[in-house]
């Protein structure tokens, strides 16, 4: 296990100027603060359109959500410029966290009417934007996820947040969802599942942002990215627990 001043978390934000709606930047700010409180050095870098991605340059790679126009640009860049590097990063065990638009681009494709945006192919999933009048899936959401050895002792198993997406995502038979929907819509609104989890690759529709409402899950991601063999030291998380309980209350859980 890393300890003391040797601990350093390197986070690479992909397209932070384009894929950053619904306060998704708050996820990185939360990661930084929880590292600082524990004396863990934190370094964040950015990789934008046309930038080569270093597969060994970060412990965690983050892709947020974006509007359709911006998502188109990022989809093409991911599929051509960054695909091989992102696959190499995942293969060596780096954490990859993708939210909403970023989540949709983890798979094979995102179908927008007659247009198909390419995905990066890290997981077996496809997304189709609803065009049958069903509209967007919007509202507070809570899901139950599997516990993990690196979770804090009082972590629980419920993630709570907010979703707003027109896409319906379907996982391949070999893929595992991030969790089971307790309240809200999830991937498609009809299969009872939300997100995807494959090794250290995590995709979710949960905005809000996700991590400030679920600080214990941020600690899981930090510990995983640092390749620790035990949970992080606990913090005084009174406010964080209150935020989590409020997000659960809003979702009716």
N, C-alpha and C positions, 0 to 999 in steps of 0.2 A: 504494500500500500504506500502511496505517496504521502508525505507528511511535511508539516511546517512550510518553510519558504520554498521548497521544491515543488509544491503544488501550484499548477497553473492551468486554467481552463481557457482553451482557444476556441472561439466561436466565429464561424463564417456565416454572415447573412447574405443570402442570394437575393439580388434585385431589391435591396431595401428601399430604393426610391420609387419602385413600381408596385411591389407586392407588399403593401403595408396599409391595409384598411382595417376598420373596426378596432383600432388601438393595438394592432398586433405587435408593434414595436415594444409594447409593455412587457412582452415575454422575455426579450433580451435584457431589458432593464431589471427585471426581477431576478434573472439568472446572475447578473452582475452584482446586485446588492447582496444576494445570499452568499455569493463567493466572498465578497469583501468582508462581510461580517465574520466569516470563518478564517480570514487571513489567507484566502486562496487568491492568487493573482488571476486577473481576468483580462483577456485581450480579445477584442472584436475586430474583425476585418470584413470587407464587403467585396462581393463579386458581382459585377453588373453585366449588362449586355456586351458581348464580345470579349469579355475577360476570360482568359484561361483559368481553370480551377485547379488548385494544387490538392491532389487527393490525400496528401499527408500533412497539409498545412493547418488543419483544425481538428479538434476533438469532437466538435458538434457543428453540423450544418443546418441552417434554418431557412425555410421558405415560407413566407406569409401569404396572405390572400390579396387578390387584386381585381380590378375591373376587367371586363372581357377584352377590351382593347389592349391593355397592358399584359394580360395573361397570354394573348396571342404572341406578342413579342417574346415573352419569356419562354413559352413553350418551344418555339423554334430554336432559341438559343440553347435551351437545355438539351434538346434532341441532337444538336449538331456540335456545339462548342464544348459543353460540359458533361455530356452523357458518360463517356468512358471514365472520366475522373470521379464522378459521383458514384459510379458502380465500384470503382476501386476503393473509394473511401468506405463505402458500406461493407465491402468484403473484408477490410481490415478491422472492422468493428466500431467505426466512428458512429456516433449518434446522428441520425437525420430526423429532424422534426419538421413536418410540413402541415400547414393549416389551410383549410378551405381550398382556395385556388391552387396553392402549392400541393395540397393533398391530391387534387384531381390530376395533377401532372406527374405524380409518382407512377402512374399506371401506363397502360398501352396507348390510350387515346381519350380525348374529350370531344364528344360529338355535339356541335352547335348547329342544329339544323342541317344544311347541306355541307357544312364545313367540319372537317375533322382536325383537331389540334393534336399533334404528336405528344406522347408522354415520354418520360425518361426510362420507363420499363423496369423500375426497381422492384415493383410488386405486380402481381397478376390481378389487375382490376381495370374496368372501363367505366367511363362516366358519359351519360347522355343528358343534355339539358331538356327538361320537360317541355314539350310543345303541344300538349294535348289539353291545354287550358287548366291544368292542375296547379300551375303557379309555383311560387317559391315555398320552401320549407323554412319557416321563420319562427323563432321563439326561444325561450329558455329550455335548456336540456340538461338532463343528468343521466349518467351511465354508470354501470358497475363494471369494474375491471378486475383482472386477476392480481392478487398480491405478488410482491417481488421481494427477494431477499435483501435488496438494498433500500427498501422502504423504511422510513422512520417508524419507531415502535407504535405510534398512535396514528398512523397514516389513514387507516380505513381503506375502502375500496371504491369510493364514489368520486367521480369527476363531474363537476358542474360548470356550465358555461352558457353560451348563446350561439345559435346557429342561424344562418341566413344564406340559403343556396338554392339555385334553380336546378342544379345538376342532381341526377340520381346515379349513385355509384353502386356498382355490383362487383363483389369480390369473386375471384376464381375459387374453385373448389378446394385448392390447396392452401388458401390464405386464411389467416385468423383475424377477426375484427379486434379493434382495440377494446371494445366492451359491448355490453348488452344494454339496450335503451331501457331506462326506468321511466323517463318522462321526456317527451319531445319526439323528433322524427328520426334522426340518424341518417345513415347512408342513403336510404331510398324512401323512407317513410312507411315501408310495408314489410321489411324483413326482420325488424327488431334489433338490428346491430348498428354500431357506429364506429367509424374509423377503421384503421388497419394497423397491425403490429407484426413485423417480420424481423426477427433478430433485434437489432437496435434501430430499425427504421420504424417511425411512428407517423401515421397520418390521421388527421381528425378534421371535422367540420367545426370544432368548438372555438369560437372567437371570444372576445369579451374584455380583455384577452384571457387566454386559457390559464397561464401559469400563476398570475397574481391571485386568481380565485382558487387555485389548487397548488399551494406552495409545496406541499409534500411531494407532489408529482415532479415539480422542478428539482427537488432534492434527489429524487430517483434518477432523473436524467443527468444531473451533475455527477453523481457517484458513478453512474454507468460510463459516462464519457471519460472520467478520470481513471477508469479501470480499478476502482476500489474493491476491496473484498469485505467491506462492512458499511453500514449506513453512515452518513455524515453525522457529525456531532450536532445535537439538538440546539435549536435557537429558542428565544422567547417569542413564541408565535401566537400570542393572544390576538393581535389584530388580524393576522393571516387566517387563524381559525374562524374568526368572526366573519371575514369576507367569504370564506368557504361556506359557512353555514347560511349566510344570506343568499349566496348563489343557489344553494340547494333549496332554500325556502322559495325563491323565485320560481324554481322549476317544480315545486310541489313535492319535494322529496325530503 
